[in-house]
């Protein structure tokens, strides 16, 4: 989990979305994996045969039409059908229901507060960092985020 848009600005609203990044040199098959927020009843199953190519990105979005209207060139899947709140979590489970990744984020310090409806979104500073720790995230330098590409706050140091 590399980028999270949980509360869009009224001026630019592609609805909620999150980006998955494969930083490896291998293809990762994520078909039939599931996405959940903090509510176990909110479940989105990723379509069968979905893959993330080596060093690539895929976006899971709440509303495909709203997302594609603003980001027409970005590889995405959805409609996951539930929103992501300000103090929430996103969890990714493999097809055997084993937890693969989890980010429990907040709209309050120590988490970046700018993504809470004012425009910038949460971006992971580097894919090798623990994405469940607030200090490894920053508000995007790009008002609309960077879905489908390297994060604007990427730091290789």
C-alpha positions in Angstrom: 0.0 0.0 0.0 1.8 3.0 -1.3 -0.7 5.9 -1.6 -4.0 6.6 0.0 -6.7 9.1 -0.9 -9.3 9.0 1.9 -10.9 12.4 1.8 -10.8 14.4 -1.5 -11.0 18.1 -1.8 -14.3 19.4 -3.1 -12.4 21.0 -5.9 -10.9 17.7 -7.2 -12.9 14.6 -6.2 -12.0 11.2 -7.8 -13.6 9.5 -4.7 -11.5 7.4 -2.4 -8.7 5.3 -3.8 -5.4 3.6 -2.8 -2.4 2.6 -4.8 -0.6 -0.7 -4.6 3.0 -0.8 -5.7 5.1 -3.8 -6.6 8.7 -2.7 -6.0 10.1 -6.1 -7.0 11.4 -7.5 -10.3 8.7 -10.2 -10.3 5.1 -10.2 -11.3 2.7 -10.4 -8.4 -0.6 -12.2 -9.0 -3.2 -10.5 -6.8 -6.4 -12.0 -8.3 -9.0 -13.0 -5.6 -7.1 -11.0 -2.9 -9.4 -8.9 -0.8 -9.3 -5.3 0.4 -10.9 -4.3 3.7 -11.0 -1.1 5.8 -11.5 -1.3 9.6 -14.9 -2.9 9.0 -14.7 -6.6 8.2 -18.1 -6.3 6.4 -16.5 -4.0 3.9 -14.8 -6.4 1.5 -13.7 -5.9 -2.1 -12.4 -8.9 -4.0 -9.8 -8.1 -6.7 -10.8 -9.7 -10.0 -9.3 -13.1 -10.8 -6.2 -13.0 -13.0 -5.2 -9.5 -11.9 -1.5 -8.9 -11.7 0.9 -6.1 -10.8 3.8 -6.2 -13.1 7.4 -5.7 -11.8 8.0 -2.2 -10.6 4.5 -1.2 -11.4 1.4 0.2 -9.8 -2.3 -0.5 -9.7 -5.1 1.6 -8.1 -8.1 0.3 -6.3 -10.8 2.9 -6.3 -14.2 3.3 -4.7 -15.8 4.6 -7.9 -14.2 3.7 -11.2 -16.1 6.3 -13.3 -15.2 9.2 -10.9 -11.6 8.1 -10.8 -11.3 7.6 -14.6 -12.9 11.0 -15.2 -9.9 12.6 -13.5 -7.1 10.0 -14.1 -8.0 8.4 -17.5 -4.5 6.9 -18.1 -4.0 5.2 -14.8 -4.4 1.4 -14.4 -7.2 0.9 -11.9 -9.8 -1.5 -10.7 -12.8 -1.0 -8.5 -15.7 -0.1 -7.5 -14.8 -1.2 -4.0 -18.0 0.3 -2.8 -17.0 1.7 0.7 -15.3 4.8 1.8 -12.1 5.3 3.6 -12.4 7.5 6.7 -10.0 9.9 8.3 -9.1 7.6 11.1 -9.3 4.2 9.3 -7.2 1.4 8.0 -6.7 -0.4 4.8 -5.9 -4.1 4.8 -5.0 -6.4 2.0 -5.4 -10.1 2.2 -4.2 -12.8 -0.2 -6.5 -15.4 -1.6 -5.9 -17.7 1.4 -7.1 -14.8 3.7 -3.6 -14.2 5.0 -2.8 -10.5 5.8 -0.4 -9.2 3.2 -0.3 -5.5 4.1 -2.0 -3.2 6.5 -1.9 0.6 7.1 -3.8 2.1 10.1 -3.6 5.8 9.4 -5.1 8.8 11.0 -6.0 12.4 10.2 -4.2 13.7 13.3 -0.6 14.2 14.3 1.8 12.3 14.0 0.1 11.5 10.6 0.2 14.2 8.0 -2.9 16.3 8.5 -3.1 18.0 5.0 -4.7 15.0 3.3 -7.9 15.5 5.3 -10.0 17.1 2.6 -7.7 19.9 1.7 -6.2 18.4 -1.4 -2.9 16.5 -1.0 -3.1 12.8 -0.2 -1.0 10.4 1.7 2.1 9.1 0.0 4.7 6.6 1.3 8.1 8.2 1.2 9.9 5.0 0.0 8.5 1.5 -0.7 11.0 -0.2 1.6 9.8 1.7 4.6 7.2 0.3 7.1 4.0 1.7 5.8 2.2 1.3 9.1 4.3 4.0 10.7 3.2 7.6 10.4 6.8 9.0 10.0 7.1 7.1 6.7 4.3 9.0 5.1 4.0 12.6 3.8 1.4 14.8 2.2 1.8 14.6 -1.6 3.7 17.5 -3.2 1.2 17.0 -6.1 -2.2 18.3 -5.2 -3.9 15.4 -6.9 -1.5 12.7 -5.8 0.5 10.5 -8.2 -1.6 7.5 -8.9 0.2 5.0 -11.2 3.6 6.6 -10.8 6.5 7.2 -8.4 5.3 9.2 -5.4 6.0 13.0 -5.4 7.6 12.7 -1.9 9.8 9.7 -2.9 13.1 9.8 -1.1 15.8 7.3 -1.9 18.0 8.3 1.1 
